[in-house]
Structure formats: structure tokens, C-alpha cells
Amino acid sequence: MMPGALAHDWRALNNLIDHYGQRQPIPCRDGYIEPSRTWTSEKSAERDAAAEACGDCPALTQCRDYGITHPEESGVYGGLTDIQRRNPSHNRVKEGQ
């Protein structure tokens, strides 16, 4: 079971992605990259490809914020891998994009 804050943030992010997904494709959900598990792959090349695909996502900023707020989550969030999200200096550079 997810802790309360994580569950709340996860639901909010998913609701936002569902909302945006009604208007335009969402890379992690609409098959931009197959297989969809690439966002949580153990292979760095696959995670990097997933992170790059996030660039066109309308929920990029909110997803990145979620990933930075919850660094214990594995996988790609908002164009950042879990390793990148744990590096504060990298987060500041990426946030300016």
C-alpha cells in the first residue's frame, strides 16, 4: 500500500495525464515507444529513449515535479530518469527547460 502523500500525488498526476490524454497523445501511455515498460527498464539506453520521448508531453512539468518530490519511485518521470532525479544539480538545469 502506498503512503498517503504518495498515493494522493500519484492520483493527481494520473488524473492530469488522463485529462491531457483526451486532447493529445501521452508518450508513456500511447505507444510512442514499444514496449511501454521502457519507462521502467533496467537498461539505461531504454530509459534514455523514454526520457527523450517525454519532451512532447503536456504533463511534462507536473510529472517531473512528481518524480523529484518522490525520488524513491523508479523509472522515468518528466523526462528524468530516477538517477537524474536524485541529483539536485541536474534537476535545476532541467527545470529551466
RAQUI-V649506 format. One record per backbone hydrogen bond with DSSP energy under -1.0 kcal/mol. NH is the residue of the N-H (numbers start at 1). CO is the residue of the C=O. E is the energy in kcal/mol with one decimal. If there is no record, write none. Layout:
<<NH;CO;E> <NH;CO;E>>
This chain:
<<7;3;-2.8> <8;4;-2.6> <9;5;-2.5> <10;6;-2.8> <11;7;-2.5> <12;8;-2.3> <13;9;-2.5> <14;10;-2.6> <15;11;-2.6> <16;12;-2.1> <17;13;-2.6> <18;14;-2.6> <19;15;-2.2> <20;16;-2.8> <21;17;-2.6> <22;19;-1.1> <23;20;-2.0> <24;20;-2.0> <29;26;-1.8> <30;26;-2.3> <32;27;-1.1> <38;35;-1.8> <39;36;-1.2> <40;37;-2.0> <41;38;-1.3> <47;43;-2.2> <48;44;-2.6> <49;45;-1.9> <50;46;-2.3> <51;47;-2.7> <52;48;-2.1> <53;49;-1.9> <54;50;-1.2> <55;52;-1.5> <56;53;-1.1> <57;54;-2.3> <60;57;-1.4> <63;59;-2.8> <64;60;-2.6> <65;61;-2.6> <66;62;-2.1> <67;63;-2.4> <68;64;-2.6> <69;65;-2.5> <70;66;-2.0> <73;70;-1.9> <76;39;-2.2> <77;80;-2.3> <80;77;-1.5> <85;81;-2.5> <86;82;-1.1> <87;84;-1.5> <91;87;-2.0> <92;88;-1.9> <93;89;-1.3> <94;90;-2.4> <95;91;-2.3> <97;94;-1.7>>
